[in-house]
Amino acid sequence: MIRAEKFNDALYALHFVLVTVRSVAYKNGENEIANLLDWAEVLPRFFAAADDKTDEFRAYLQGIIEDAPLCSHLLEVFDKSSAPEIW
């Protein structure tokens, strides 16, 4: 757990990592990876929202699938509650 007063800073640090990796991917011609990182950098904000964003999160996952068919399993993973307990 991140202390409440550092939660936004922690999310921003994660955002910074994703943006940096995306930049490197574009620089190296890895456009598919860079595109997925564009999508990924928004995901942490759903977790940080004060109100319920579950439906919006699921719709966002659908958008990822439409843009990156390689991720076609995302809704199956999300809908089936199949994440391991370690998470």
C-alpha positions in Angstrom: 0.0 0.0 0.0 1.1 3.5 -0.7 0.4 6.1 1.9 -2.6 8.3 1.0 -0.5 11.5 0.7 1.9 9.8 -1.8 -0.7 7.9 -3.8 -1.0 10.5 -6.6 2.8 10.9 -6.7 3.1 7.1 -7.0 0.6 7.0 -9.9 2.5 9.8 -11.6 5.8 7.9 -11.2 4.2 4.9 -12.9 2.9 7.2 -15.6 6.4 8.5 -16.1 7.8 5.0 -16.5 5.2 4.1 -19.0 5.7 7.3 -21.0 9.5 6.8 -21.0 9.2 3.2 -22.2 6.7 4.3 -24.9 9.1 6.9 -26.1 11.9 4.3 -26.3 9.6 2.0 -28.2 8.7 4.7 -30.8 12.3 5.6 -31.1 13.2 2.0 -31.9 10.3 1.5 -34.4 8.3 -0.6 -32.0 5.0 1.1 -32.8 2.8 -1.8 -31.6 4.4 -1.7 -28.2 4.3 2.1 -28.1 0.6 2.1 -29.0 -0.2 -0.4 -26.1 1.8 1.8 -23.7 -0.4 4.8 -24.9 -3.4 2.8 -23.6 -1.7 1.5 -20.5 -0.7 4.9 -19.1 -4.3 5.8 -18.5 -5.2 2.6 -16.6 -3.9 3.6 -13.1 -6.3 6.6 -13.0 -9.3 4.2 -13.0 -8.0 2.7 -9.8 -7.4 6.0 -8.2 -10.9 7.4 -8.9 -13.0 8.3 -5.9 -16.2 7.0 -7.6 -17.0 3.7 -9.3 -15.3 3.5 -12.7 -15.8 -0.3 -13.3 -18.0 0.1 -16.3 -15.7 2.8 -17.8 -12.7 0.6 -17.2 -14.4 -2.3 -19.0 -15.2 0.0 -21.9 -11.6 1.2 -22.0 -10.5 -2.4 -22.2 -12.8 -2.9 -25.1 -11.2 0.0 -26.8 -7.8 -1.6 -26.3 -9.0 -4.8 -27.9 -10.4 -2.9 -30.9 -7.1 -1.1 -31.4 -4.8 -4.0 -30.5 -6.4 -7.4 -31.3 -3.4 -9.1 -29.7 -5.1 -8.2 -26.4 -8.3 -9.9 -27.4 -8.2 -11.8 -24.0 -8.5 -8.7 -21.8 -12.3 -8.9 -21.3 -12.2 -12.6 -20.7 -9.6 -12.0 -18.0 -11.6 -9.1 -16.5 -15.0 -10.7 -16.7 -14.1 -14.1 -15.4 -12.5 -12.9 -12.2 -9.6 -15.3 -13.0 -6.8 -13.2 -11.6 -4.6 -15.1 -9.2 -4.9 -14.3 -5.5 -1.4 -12.8 -5.4 -2.7 -9.7 -7.2 
